């Protein structure tokens, strides 16, 4: 399925040697969602696309120890089809025994350090509703080391492409230990959001994030702790998540995220259930409450939804 259509089209118009490997992939995630904004007394139902996407990736072997790699990924809107494809992770690079280098626009090492502890990623319960640091950086150059005893180091430079007096370059790095049963990561950003958005700040932004994922039989536990400082806000935040894989088909999950970093709510509480129809397709349901517990009259919103996700 992944290699069936587009590679044939490409092969029909370009020399076979031009693309040694081409993979077409994507995700369609669409839900029917009910929203209740208690603070403004708004209630409505809508069909939403949750970061549906389509992409093209592949590689070309240069020699026995080196290959060129690439990825072009775009967001799609199967709910209403509005707007052009929005760019997501797009890069070109080199990969060999000495590690991987990439250049383009893609998620920072700090963002990817979350691994799979965010059980409601891309839904309204996504940790980015409450925590800072979810940056897909433009003009980013990254090096990732090979895995040594399950440990990988990632370091990125984000070029602001502005005069130093008008903006600041950014940096992001992470150290990751990953096995099937245990995942640990420590990551840091400095001005990553400033550089990517070409802002003109008065202060620097700094983020430190620690992540853990623990598999205990059918139960997966996740945790994240983060500190954020932009010269005005100096706050901590955290995430706790748990998933119970009842069997090969059913999974129940819950998540709580809290911080004072964001202004549109400082807590997010979610529960949900997934039902796998196949390896690539699942049905899911969720309920999320986003609230500013400092002043619930400002933000107090409940979301309830059911949807389908197909990966290809």
C-alpha positions, 0 to 999 in steps of 0.5 A, spaced: 500 500 500 505 504 501 509 503 495 504 502 490 501 508 487 506 514 487 512 510 486 509 508 480 507 515 477 514 517 479 518 511 475 514 513 469 517 520 468 523 519 471 529 514 471 529 509 475 536 510 479 533 517 481 529 514 487 532 508 490 526 508 495 520 512 495 515 511 501 508 514 501 505 514 508 499 518 511 494 518 517 487 520 516 484 522 523 477 525 523 472 526 529 465 528 531 466 533 537 461 536 541 464 543 545 461 546 551 464 553 553 461 554 560 465 561 560 461 564 554 455 559 554 457 556 547 455 549 545 456 546 538 458 540 534 463 540 529 467 535 525 474 536 526 480 533 523 486 532 528 492 533 524 491 528 518 497 528 513 500 525 507 507 525 506 513 522 502 519 519 504 525 515 502 533 514 501 538 513 496 544 509 497 551 513 496 555 508 498 556 502 503 556 507 509 552 513 507 545 514 504 541 520 503 534 521 506 528 526 505 521 527 507 516 531 505 510 531 509 503 536 509 497 536 513 490 535 510 483 537 512 479 531 510 473 535 515 472 541 510 478 541 505 479 548 507 486 551 505 492 548 501 496 543 504 500 546 510 507 544 511 509 539 517 516 536 517 520 537 511 527 535 510 533 532 507 539 529 510 545 524 510 545 518 514 551 513 516 554 509 521 557 516 524 549 518 525 544 522 521 544 530 519 538 533 517 536 540 514 529 543 513 523 544 517 521 539 523 520 538 530 525 540 535 529 535 539 525 537 545 518 536 542 520 529 539 523 528 546 515 527 549 515 520 545 508 517 546 507 519 553 502 524 550 496 519 549 492 525 546 497 527 542 493 531 536 487 531 539 484 537 544 487 534 550 494 535 546 499 537 552 501 543 547 494 546 550 498 547 557 505 546 556 510 550 552 515 547 547 512 544 542 516 547 536 516 545 529 522 549 527 524 553 521 531 553 518 533 548 523 539 543 522 540 537 526 545 532 528 543 525 531 548 520 534 548 513 533 545 509 538 550 507 544 547 502 549 540 505 547 542 512 548 541 517 543 544 524 543 540 530 538 543 537 537 539 542 533 541 549 531 535 554 529 537 559 524 533 566 525 535 569 519 535 576 522 540 581 524 542 579 531 539 586 534 532 584 531 532 576 533 536 570 536 538 564 533 535 558 537 538 551 540 535 545 542 538 538 544 536 532 548 539 525 550 534 519 550 534 512 553 529 508 549 527 500 550 521 497 549 520 497 556 523 504 558 524 510 555 527 516 559 529 523 556 532 530 558 531 535 553 532 543 553 531 549 548 534 556 548 530 561 544 527 555 539 520 559 539 523 565 538 528 563 532 523 559 528 517 565 528 523 570 527 520 574 533 523 580 536 524 579 544 526 583 550 528 576 553 530 569 552 526 563 552 529 557 556 525 550 557 528 544 560 524 538 560 524 531 563 520 525 560 519 518 562 515 512 560 514 505 563 511 499 561 508 494 566 505 488 563 499 491 560 499 498 563 503 504 560 505 509 565 508 516 562 510 522 566 513 529 564 516 535 568 518 541 565 520 548 567 519 555 562 522 561 563 522 567 558 524 573 563 516 574 564 513 567 566 518 563 570 513 556 571 513 549 572 509 544 569 507 537 568 504 531 565 501 524 568 498 519 563 496 512 564 494 507 558 491 500 560 491 495 554 486 490 556 487 486 550 489 486 543 483 490 541 481 495 547 485 500 550 483 505 556 487 511 557 487 517 562 491 524 562 492 530 566 497 536 564 498 542 569 502 548 568 501 556 569 505 557 562 499 558 557 494 563 558 488 559 555 487 554 561 492 551 565 489 544 566 487 539 561 484 533 564 482 527 559 479 520 558 479 516 552 478 509 549 481 506 543 478 500 539 483 497 534 479 494 527 486 492 524 493 494 525 492 500 521 485 502 523 482 504 530 475 507 533 476 512 538 472 516 543 475 521 548 472 527 553 477 533 555 476 538 560 480 544 559 480 549 565 483 555 568 483 553 575 485 560 577 479 563 574 474 558 571 470 564 568 475 565 563 476 558 561 472 552 562 471 548 556 469 541 555 470 537 549 467 530 547 468 526 541 468 520 537 472 518 531 476 514 526 484 514 525 487 510 519 494 510 518 497 508 511 
